[in-house]
Amino acid sequence: MQSEEVIQGNVCDVEKASTQIKYSNFIFVTLVLMAVALFYVWSHIHMTELEYLVAAEMSIKEKLIEEQTKLKVEIATLKSPQRLEAIAKEQLQMTYPTRDQVIILNNDDAAGANKATPQ
C-alpha cells in the first residue's frame, strides 16, 4: 500500500511538473509574441513620425525654392540696365559723355604701360 501511494505520488509529481513545463512554455511563447507585437507597433509609430517629418521638410523645401525664385527675379530687376540708367540720370544727374570727354587708349599703349610699371 505504501508503495502504491509512493508510486501515485511520483506520478502526480510528474504530471504536475509536466503541466508546469507546459504553462511555463506557454507563458514564454506569449511573452515573446507580445514583445514582437510591441516592437512592430513601435516601429510602425516611429515610421509614421518620420513620414510626417519628411513631409514637413519637403514643404519647407518648396517654400524656400519659391522664395529663391522670387529673389532671382528681384535681382534681375535690380540689375536691369534700364533701371540703372534711370537712377544714374535722375538721382546722380549723370549724362552720356561728349566726344571731347572720351579718351581712346590703344591696346599697345596699355600693354607697354603695364610692362613699364614695377611689380
DSSP file (Angstrom, degrees, kcal/mol; ACC not computed):
  #  RESIDUE AA STRUCTURE BP1 BP2  ACC     N-H-->O    O-->H-N    N-H-->O    O-->H-N    TCO  KAPPA ALPHA  PHI   PSI    X-CA   Y-CA   Z-CA
    1    1 A M     >        0   0    0      0, 0.0     4,-2.2     0, 0.0     5,-0.2   0.000 360.0 360.0 360.0 -42.6    0.0    0.0    0.0
    2    2 A Q  H  >  +     0   0    0      1,-0.2     4,-2.5     2,-0.2     5,-0.2   0.891 360.0  52.9 -64.2 -36.9    2.8    2.4    0.8
    3    3 A S  H  > S+     0   0    0      1,-0.2     4,-2.6     2,-0.2    -1,-0.2   0.881 107.3  51.8 -67.5 -35.4    4.4    1.5   -2.4
    4    4 A E  H  > S+     0   0    0      2,-0.2     4,-2.9     1,-0.2    -1,-0.2   0.904 110.4  48.6 -66.8 -38.9    1.2    2.3   -4.3
    5    5 A E  H  X S+     0   0    0     -4,-2.2     4,-2.7     2,-0.2    -2,-0.2   0.898 112.2  48.7 -66.1 -39.5    1.0    5.7   -2.6
    6    6 A V  H  X S+     0   0    0     -4,-2.5     4,-2.6     2,-0.2    -2,-0.2   0.921 113.2  47.3 -65.1 -43.1    4.6    6.4   -3.4
    7    7 A I  H  X S+     0   0    0     -4,-2.6     4,-2.6     2,-0.2    -2,-0.2   0.928 114.3  46.4 -64.6 -44.3    4.1    5.4   -7.0
    8    8 A Q  H  X S+     0   0    0     -4,-2.9     4,-2.6     2,-0.2    -2,-0.2   0.884 112.3  51.4 -65.1 -37.1    0.9    7.6   -7.2
    9    9 A G  H  X S+     0   0    0     -4,-2.7     4,-2.5     2,-0.2    -2,-0.2   0.905 111.2  47.4 -64.2 -41.9    2.7   10.4   -5.5
   10   10 A N  H  X S+     0   0    0     -4,-2.6     4,-2.4     2,-0.2    -2,-0.2   0.902 112.4  49.5 -66.1 -40.0    5.5   10.2   -8.0
   11   11 A V  H  X S+     0   0    0     -4,-2.6     4,-2.5     2,-0.2    -2,-0.2   0.912 112.1  48.2 -65.0 -41.7    3.0   10.0  -10.9
   12   12 A C  H  X S+     0   0    0     -4,-2.6     4,-2.6     2,-0.2    -2,-0.2   0.902 111.7  50.1 -64.6 -40.8    1.2   13.1   -9.5
   13   13 A D  H  X S+     0   0    0     -4,-2.5     4,-2.5     2,-0.2    -2,-0.2   0.898 111.4  48.5 -64.0 -39.9    4.5   14.9   -9.1
   14   14 A V  H  X S+     0   0    0     -4,-2.4     4,-2.5     2,-0.2    -2,-0.2   0.906 112.3  48.4 -66.8 -41.7    5.5   14.0  -12.7
   15   15 A E  H  X S+     0   0    0     -4,-2.5     4,-2.2     2,-0.2    -2,-0.2   0.904 112.6  48.5 -65.3 -40.7    2.1   15.2  -14.0
   16   16 A K  H  X S+     0   0    0     -4,-2.6     4,-2.6     2,-0.2    -2,-0.2   0.916 112.4  49.0 -64.0 -42.8    2.4   18.5  -12.0
   17   17 A A  H  X S+     0   0    0     -4,-2.5     4,-2.3     2,-0.2    -2,-0.2   0.914 112.2  47.2 -64.1 -43.5    5.9   19.0  -13.4
   18   18 A S  H  X S+     0   0    0     -4,-2.5     4,-2.2     2,-0.2    -1,-0.2   0.874 112.7  50.0 -67.8 -35.3    4.9   18.4  -17.0
   19   19 A T  H  X S+     0   0    0     -4,-2.2     4,-2.5     2,-0.2    -2,-0.2   0.905 110.8  49.5 -67.0 -41.2    1.9   20.7  -16.5
   20   20 A Q  H  X S+     0   0    0     -4,-2.6     4,-2.8     2,-0.2    -2,-0.2   0.888 110.0  51.1 -64.2 -38.8    4.1   23.4  -15.1
   21   21 A I  H  X S+     0   0    0     -4,-2.3     4,-2.5     2,-0.2     5,-0.2   0.916 110.0  49.8 -63.9 -42.2    6.5   23.0  -18.0
   22   22 A K  H  X S+     0   0    0     -4,-2.2     4,-2.4     1,-0.2    -2,-0.2   0.923 113.4  46.0 -62.6 -43.5    3.6   23.4  -20.4
   23   23 A Y  H  X S+     0   0    0     -4,-2.5     4,-2.8     2,-0.2    -2,-0.2   0.903 112.4  49.7 -66.6 -40.9    2.5   26.5  -18.6
   24   24 A S  H  X S+     0   0    0     -4,-2.8     4,-2.5     2,-0.2    -2,-0.2   0.891 112.0  48.6 -67.0 -37.6    6.0   28.0  -18.5
   25   25 A N  H  X S+     0   0    0     -4,-2.5     4,-2.8     2,-0.2     5,-0.2   0.920 112.3  49.3 -64.6 -42.6    6.4   27.3  -22.2
   26   26 A F  H  X S+     0   0    0     -4,-2.4     4,-2.5    -5,-0.2    -2,-0.2   0.922 112.5  47.1 -62.1 -44.4    3.1   28.9  -22.9
   27   27 A I  H  X S+     0   0    0     -4,-2.8     4,-2.6     2,-0.2    -2,-0.2   0.917 112.9  49.5 -64.2 -43.0    4.0   31.9  -20.8
   28   28 A F  H  X S+     0   0    0     -4,-2.5     4,-2.4     2,-0.2    -2,-0.2   0.934 112.7  46.2 -61.6 -46.8    7.4   32.2  -22.5
   29   29 A V  H  X S+     0   0    0     -4,-2.8     4,-2.5     1,-0.2    -1,-0.2   0.898 112.7  51.3 -63.0 -40.6    5.9   32.0  -26.0
   30   30 A T  H  X S+     0   0    0     -4,-2.5     4,-2.4    -5,-0.2    -2,-0.2   0.915 110.3  48.5 -62.8 -43.6    3.2   34.5  -25.0
   31   31 A L  H  X S+     0   0    0     -4,-2.6     4,-2.4     2,-0.2    -2,-0.2   0.897 111.6  49.6 -64.3 -40.9    5.8   37.0  -23.7
   32   32 A V  H  X S+     0   0    0     -4,-2.4     4,-2.5     2,-0.2    -2,-0.2   0.930 111.6  48.6 -63.8 -45.0    7.9   36.6  -26.9
   33   33 A L  H  X S+     0   0    0     -4,-2.5     4,-2.5     1,-0.2    -2,-0.2   0.891 111.5  50.0 -62.5 -39.6    4.9   37.2  -29.1
   34   34 A M  H  X S+     0   0    0     -4,-2.4     4,-2.8     2,-0.2    -1,-0.2   0.905 110.0  50.6 -64.9 -40.7    3.9   40.3  -27.0
   35   35 A A  H  X S+     0   0    0     -4,-2.4     4,-2.4     2,-0.2    -2,-0.2   0.919 111.7  47.4 -63.6 -42.5    7.5   41.6  -27.4
   36   36 A V  H  X S+     0   0    0     -4,-2.5     4,-2.3     2,-0.2    -2,-0.2   0.910 112.7  49.5 -64.3 -41.8    7.4   41.1  -31.1
   37   37 A A  H  X S+     0   0    0     -4,-2.5     4,-2.5     2,-0.2    -2,-0.2   0.914 111.4  48.7 -64.6 -42.4    4.0   42.8  -31.3
   38   38 A L  H  X S+     0   0    0     -4,-2.8     4,-2.7     2,-0.2    -2,-0.2   0.899 111.1  50.3 -64.4 -40.5    5.2   45.7  -29.3
   39   39 A F  H  X S+     0   0    0     -4,-2.4     4,-2.7     2,-0.2    -2,-0.2   0.907 110.7  49.8 -63.1 -41.1    8.3   46.1  -31.4
   40   40 A Y  H  X S+     0   0    0     -4,-2.3     4,-2.2     2,-0.2    -2,-0.2   0.930 112.9  46.0 -63.0 -46.1    6.1   46.0  -34.6
   41   41 A V  H  X S+     0   0    0     -4,-2.5     4,-2.4     2,-0.2    -2,-0.2   0.916 113.5  49.7 -64.4 -42.9    3.8   48.7  -33.2
   42   42 A W  H  X S+     0   0    0     -4,-2.7     4,-2.7     1,-0.2    -2,-0.2   0.931 111.8  47.6 -62.0 -45.4    6.7   50.9  -32.0
   43   43 A S  H  X S+     0   0    0     -4,-2.7     4,-2.4     1,-0.2    -1,-0.2   0.878 111.6  51.0 -65.4 -36.2    8.4   50.6  -35.4
   44   44 A H  H  X S+     0   0    0     -4,-2.2     4,-2.1     2,-0.2    -1,-0.2   0.923 112.1  46.3 -66.1 -43.4    5.2   51.5  -37.2
   45   45 A I  H  X S+     0   0    0     -4,-2.4     4,-2.3     2,-0.2    -2,-0.2   0.915 112.8  50.4 -63.5 -43.5    4.6   54.5  -35.0
   46   46 A H  H  X S+     0   0    0     -4,-2.7     4,-2.2     1,-0.2    -2,-0.2   0.905 109.9  50.2 -62.1 -41.9    8.3   55.6  -35.5
   47   47 A M  H  X S+     0   0    0     -4,-2.4     4,-2.2     2,-0.2    -1,-0.2   0.893 109.2  51.7 -63.9 -40.0    7.9   55.3  -39.3
   48   48 A T  H  X S+     0   0    0     -4,-2.1     4,-2.0     2,-0.2    -2,-0.2   0.914 109.2  50.1 -63.6 -42.5    4.8   57.4  -39.2
   49   49 A E  H  X S+     0   0    0     -4,-2.3     4,-2.2     1,-0.2    -2,-0.2   0.912 110.4  50.1 -61.5 -42.8    6.5   60.1  -37.3
   50   50 A L  H  X S+     0   0    0     -4,-2.2     4,-2.6     1,-0.2    -1,-0.2   0.884 107.5  53.8 -64.2 -37.9    9.4   60.1  -39.7
   51   51 A E  H  X S+     0   0    0     -4,-2.2     4,-2.3     2,-0.2    -1,-0.2   0.896 108.6  49.4 -63.1 -39.8    7.0   60.3  -42.7
   52   52 A Y  H  X S+     0   0    0     -4,-2.0     4,-2.3     2,-0.2    -2,-0.2   0.905 111.1  49.9 -64.7 -40.8    5.4   63.4  -41.1
   53   53 A L  H  X S+     0   0    0     -4,-2.2     4,-2.4     2,-0.2    -2,-0.2   0.911 110.7  49.2 -64.1 -41.9    8.9   64.9  -40.6
   54   54 A V  H  X S+     0   0    0     -4,-2.6     4,-2.5     2,-0.2    -2,-0.2   0.916 110.6  50.6 -63.4 -42.7    9.8   64.3  -44.2
   55   55 A A  H  X S+     0   0    0     -4,-2.3     4,-2.0     1,-0.2    -1,-0.2   0.904 110.8  49.1 -62.2 -41.0    6.5   65.8  -45.4
   56   56 A A  H  X S+     0   0    0     -4,-2.3     4,-2.2     1,-0.2    -1,-0.2   0.912 111.8  48.5 -65.1 -42.1    7.2   68.9  -43.3
   57   57 A E  H  X S+     0   0    0     -4,-2.4     4,-2.5     2,-0.2    -2,-0.2   0.875 109.6  52.4 -66.7 -36.9   10.8   69.2  -44.6
   58   58 A M  H  X S+     0   0    0     -4,-2.5     4,-2.4     2,-0.2    -1,-0.2   0.892 108.7  51.1 -64.8 -38.6    9.5   68.8  -48.2
   59   59 A S  H  X S+     0   0    0     -4,-2.0     4,-2.1     2,-0.2    -2,-0.2   0.919 110.6  48.3 -63.6 -43.5    7.0   71.7  -47.6
   60   60 A I  H  X S+     0   0    0     -4,-2.2     4,-2.4     1,-0.2    -2,-0.2   0.904 110.0  52.9 -62.6 -41.4    9.8   73.9  -46.2
   61   61 A K  H  X S+     0   0    0     -4,-2.5     4,-2.3     1,-0.2    -2,-0.2   0.919 108.3  49.7 -60.6 -44.4   12.0   73.0  -49.3
   62   62 A E  H  X S+     0   0    0     -4,-2.4     4,-2.2     1,-0.2    -1,-0.2   0.907 110.8  49.8 -62.4 -41.6    9.2   74.0  -51.6
   63   63 A K  H  X S+     0   0    0     -4,-2.1     4,-2.4     1,-0.2    -1,-0.2   0.903 111.3  49.2 -63.4 -40.5    8.7   77.3  -49.8
   64   64 A L  H  X S+     0   0    0     -4,-2.4     4,-2.5     2,-0.2    -2,-0.2   0.873 109.1  51.9 -67.9 -36.4   12.4   78.0  -50.0
   65   65 A I  H  X S+     0   0    0     -4,-2.3     4,-2.3     2,-0.2    -1,-0.2   0.915 110.3  49.2 -65.2 -41.6   12.5   77.2  -53.7
   66   66 A E  H  X S+     0   0    0     -4,-2.2     4,-2.4     2,-0.2    -2,-0.2   0.925 112.1  48.2 -60.6 -44.9    9.7   79.7  -54.3
   67   67 A E  H  X S+     0   0    0     -4,-2.4     4,-2.4     1,-0.2    -2,-0.2   0.899 110.1  52.1 -64.1 -40.1   11.5   82.3  -52.3
   68   68 A Q  H  X S+     0   0    0     -4,-2.5     4,-2.3     2,-0.2    -1,-0.2   0.910 109.1  50.1 -62.1 -41.8   14.7   81.7  -54.2
   69   69 A T  H  X S+     0   0    0     -4,-2.3     4,-2.1     1,-0.2    -2,-0.2   0.927 111.0  48.7 -62.2 -44.8   12.8   82.1  -57.5
   70   70 A K  H  X S+     0   0    0     -4,-2.4     4,-2.3     1,-0.2    -1,-0.2   0.895 111.4  50.2 -61.8 -40.0   11.3   85.4  -56.3
   71   71 A L  H  X S+     0   0    0     -4,-2.4     4,-2.6     2,-0.2    -1,-0.2   0.875 108.1  52.6 -68.2 -36.4   14.7   86.6  -55.2
   72   72 A K  H  X S+     0   0    0     -4,-2.3     4,-2.4     2,-0.2    -1,-0.2   0.912 110.1  48.5 -63.8 -41.0   16.3   85.8  -58.5
   73   73 A V  H  X S+     0   0    0     -4,-2.1     4,-2.3     2,-0.2    -2,-0.2   0.919 111.5  50.1 -63.9 -42.2   13.6   87.7  -60.3
   74   74 A E  H  X S+     0   0    0     -4,-2.3     4,-2.7     2,-0.2    -2,-0.2   0.899 109.9  50.3 -63.4 -40.5   14.2   90.7  -57.9
   75   75 A I  H  X S+     0   0    0     -4,-2.6     4,-2.1     2,-0.2    -1,-0.2   0.933 110.3  49.8 -62.7 -44.8   17.9   90.5  -58.6
   76   76 A A  H  < S+     0   0    0     -4,-2.4     4,-0.4     1,-0.2    -2,-0.2   0.895 112.2  48.7 -61.1 -38.9   17.3   90.5  -62.3
   77   77 A T  H >< S+     0   0    0     -4,-2.3     3,-1.0     1,-0.2    -2,-0.2   0.924 111.9  47.8 -65.8 -44.7   15.0   93.5  -61.9
   78   78 A L  H 3< S+     0   0    0     -4,-2.7    -2,-0.2     1,-0.2    -1,-0.2   0.809 113.4  48.2 -68.2 -29.1   17.5   95.4  -59.8
   79   79 A K  T 3< S+     0   0    0     -4,-2.1    -1,-0.2    -5,-0.2    -2,-0.2   0.450  81.0 128.1 -89.3  -0.5   20.4   94.7  -62.2
   80   80 A S    <>  -     0   0    0     -3,-1.0     4,-2.3    -4,-0.4     3,-0.2  -0.309  61.4-135.6 -62.2 135.2   18.4   95.7  -65.3
   81   81 A P  H  > S+     0   0    0      0, 0.0     4,-2.5     0, 0.0     5,-0.2   0.850 103.4  56.9 -60.3 -35.3   20.3   98.3  -67.4
   82   82 A Q  H  > S+     0   0    0      2,-0.2     4,-2.1     1,-0.2     5,-0.1   0.915 109.0  45.9 -62.9 -42.0   17.2  100.4  -67.9
   83   83 A R  H  > S+     0   0    0     -3,-0.2     4,-2.4    -6,-0.2    -1,-0.2   0.932 113.2  49.0 -66.0 -46.0   16.7  100.8  -64.2
   84   84 A L  H  X S+     0   0    0     -4,-2.3     4,-2.4     1,-0.2    -2,-0.2   0.890 111.1  50.4 -62.7 -38.7   20.4  101.6  -63.6
   85   85 A E  H  X S+     0   0    0     -4,-2.5     4,-2.4     2,-0.2    -1,-0.2   0.905 109.7  50.6 -64.7 -41.3   20.3  104.2  -66.4
   86   86 A A  H  X S+     0   0    0     -4,-2.1     4,-2.9     2,-0.2     5,-0.4   0.913 111.6  47.6 -63.6 -42.0   17.3  105.8  -64.9
   87   87 A I  H  X>S+     0   0    0     -4,-2.4     4,-1.8     1,-0.2     5,-1.5   0.921 111.2  51.4 -64.6 -42.9   18.9  106.0  -61.5
   88   88 A A  H  <5S+     0   0    0     -4,-2.4     6,-2.9    -5,-0.2    -2,-0.2   0.906 116.7  39.9 -61.5 -41.6   22.1  107.4  -63.0
   89   89 A K  H  <5S+     0   0    0     -4,-2.4     4,-0.4     4,-0.2    -2,-0.2   0.932 125.2  33.4 -73.9 -45.8   20.2  110.2  -64.8
   90   90 A E  H  <5S+     0   0    0     -4,-2.9    -3,-0.2    -5,-0.2    -2,-0.2   0.946 130.2  25.0 -81.7 -49.9   17.6  111.1  -62.2
   91   91 A Q  T  <5S+     0   0    0     -4,-1.8    -3,-0.2    -5,-0.4    -2,-0.1   0.870 132.6  33.0 -87.6 -37.6   19.4  110.6  -58.8
   92   92 A L  S   <S-     0   0    0     -5,-1.5    -3,-0.2    -4,-0.2    -1,-0.1   0.458  94.5-133.1 -99.9  -1.3   23.0  111.1  -59.7
   93   93 A Q        +     0   0    0     -4,-0.4     2,-0.3    -6,-0.3    -4,-0.2   0.867  48.2 161.2  50.3  42.6   22.5  113.6  -62.6
   94   94 A M        -     0   0    0     -6,-2.9     2,-0.3    -7,-0.1    -1,-0.2  -0.649  18.1-172.0 -91.3 151.2   24.8  111.7  -64.8
   95   95 A T        -     0   0    0     -2,-0.3     3,-0.1     3,-0.0    -6,-0.0  -0.863  35.1 -85.1-132.3 168.9   24.8  112.1  -68.6
   96   96 A Y        -     0   0    0     -2,-0.3     2,-0.1     1,-0.1     0, 0.0  -0.501  55.8-103.7 -70.2 145.3   26.5  110.4  -71.5
   97   97 A P        -     0   0    0      0, 0.0    -1,-0.1     0, 0.0     2,-0.1  -0.378  31.4-124.1 -71.1 149.6   30.0  111.8  -72.2
   98   98 A T    >>  -     0   0    0      1,-0.1     3,-0.7    -2,-0.1     4,-0.6  -0.352  31.9 -98.7 -82.5 172.3   30.6  114.1  -75.1
   99   99 A R  G >4 S+     0   0    0      1,-0.2     3,-0.7     2,-0.2    -1,-0.1   0.839 123.8  57.2 -62.8 -31.4   33.1  113.4  -77.8
  100  100 A D  G 34 S+     0   0    0      1,-0.2    -1,-0.2     3,-0.0     0, 0.0   0.799 104.1  52.4 -69.4 -27.5   35.6  115.7  -76.0
  101  101 A Q  G <4 S+     0   0    0     -3,-0.7     2,-0.5     2,-0.0    -1,-0.2   0.587  89.3  93.7 -85.6 -10.6   35.4  113.7  -72.8
  102  102 A V    <<  -     0   0    0     -3,-0.7     2,-0.5    -4,-0.6     0, 0.0  -0.723  54.9-168.0 -89.7 128.6   36.2  110.3  -74.4
  103  103 A I        -     0   0    0     -2,-0.5     2,-0.5     2,-0.0    -3,-0.0  -0.973   9.3-151.0-116.3 124.4   39.8  109.2  -74.4
  104  104 A I        -     0   0    0     -2,-0.5     2,-0.4     0, 0.0    -2,-0.0  -0.838   8.8-161.2-100.0 128.0   40.7  106.2  -76.6
  105  105 A L        -     0   0    0     -2,-0.5     2,-0.2     4,-0.0    -2,-0.0  -0.885  13.7-133.1-106.2 135.9   43.6  104.1  -75.5
  106  106 A N     >  -     0   0    0     -2,-0.4     4,-1.8     1,-0.1     5,-0.2  -0.569  17.9-125.1 -80.5 151.7   45.3  101.7  -77.8
  107  107 A N  H  > S+     0   0    0      1,-0.2     4,-2.3    -2,-0.2     5,-0.2   0.847 111.1  56.5 -65.3 -33.2   46.0   98.2  -76.7
  108  108 A D  H  > S+     0   0    0      2,-0.2     4,-2.4     1,-0.2    -1,-0.2   0.909 107.0  48.4 -65.6 -41.6   49.7   98.6  -77.4
  109  109 A D  H  > S+     0   0    0      1,-0.2     4,-2.0     2,-0.2    -1,-0.2   0.892 112.5  48.4 -65.4 -39.5   49.9  101.7  -75.1
  110  110 A A  H  X S+     0   0    0     -4,-1.8     4,-1.7     2,-0.2    -2,-0.2   0.885 112.4  48.4 -68.7 -38.6   48.1   99.8  -72.3
  111  111 A A  H  X S+     0   0    0     -4,-2.3     4,-1.7     2,-0.2    -2,-0.2   0.900 112.1  49.2 -68.9 -40.2   50.4   96.8  -72.7
  112  112 A G  H  X S+     0   0    0     -4,-2.4     4,-1.9     1,-0.2    -2,-0.2   0.871 109.5  52.1 -65.5 -37.2   53.5   98.9  -72.7
  113  113 A A  H  X S+     0   0    0     -4,-2.0     4,-1.2     1,-0.2    -1,-0.2   0.884 108.6  50.7 -67.0 -37.7   52.3  100.8  -69.6
  114  114 A N  H  < S+     0   0    0     -4,-1.7    -1,-0.2     1,-0.2    -2,-0.2   0.874 111.5  47.7 -68.0 -36.2   51.7   97.5  -67.8
  115  115 A K  H  < S+     0   0    0     -4,-1.7    -1,-0.2     1,-0.2    -2,-0.2   0.841 109.1  54.2 -73.2 -32.4   55.3   96.3  -68.6
  116  116 A A  H  < S+     0   0    0     -4,-1.9    -1,-0.2    -5,-0.1    -2,-0.2   0.772  89.9  87.2 -74.3 -26.1   56.9   99.5  -67.6
  117  117 A T  S  < S-     0   0    0     -4,-1.2     2,-0.1    -5,-0.1    -4,-0.0  -0.604  83.7-121.6 -79.0 130.3   55.4   99.5  -64.1
  118  118 A P              0   0    0      0, 0.0    -2,-0.1     0, 0.0    -1,-0.1  -0.428 360.0 360.0 -70.5 142.7   57.4   97.6  -61.5
  119  119 A Q              0   0    0     -2,-0.1    -2,-0.0    -4,-0.1    -4,-0.0   0.398 360.0 360.0-119.3 360.0   55.6   94.8  -59.8
